[in-house]
Amino acid sequence: MFHDKQNQVEVVVANTANEMFKSDENRLHPASLCGRFAEVLKSITPKMKHVKSSSEFDGDSSMAVYEKEAEYDITPRYSFAEFIEREMD
């Protein structure tokens, strides 16, 4: 699914196990699901930049600025219900 992908892609990991790292400042903590998935993505898609979901965008600046300044990140969702609510508007 991700092989040979490049450029920027928004990634969301929805799983109740994310709760363990909810208060961690590093959303890509190596022991977290998001951190482990980030490592998998790096190994199979080194040209792809995984970034947080645009649902995290606060709207205070243009989307173009958000996309340009986006850092490697993954958005955790703590349940499938939250994923649907936040990502499927």
Residue, then its C-alpha position, 0 to 999 in steps of 0.5 A: m500500500f505504501h511502497d514507492k510512495q513519496n511526498q507528504v501523506e497524513v497518517v492517523v493510527a486509531n487504537t486504544a493502546n495509544e492511551m498509554f502515550k497520551s500525555d507523552e510530548n513525543r507522539l512518535h515515542p519509539a514504544s508507542l504504536c505511532g512511533r513503531f508505525a513511523e519506523v515501518l513507514k521510514s523503512i518501506t517509504p523513505k521518500m514519503k513524509h508522514v505528517k499529522s492529520s489536517s484535522e489538527f489544523d487550527g485554521d489560524s494560518s493558510m493550509a499552504v503554510y501548514e503543509k510547508e511547515a509540517e514536521y514528521d508526525i502521526t496523529p493518534r486517535y484513542s478509539f475508532a469512534e474518535f477516528i470517525e468523529r475527527e477524521m470523517d467530517 
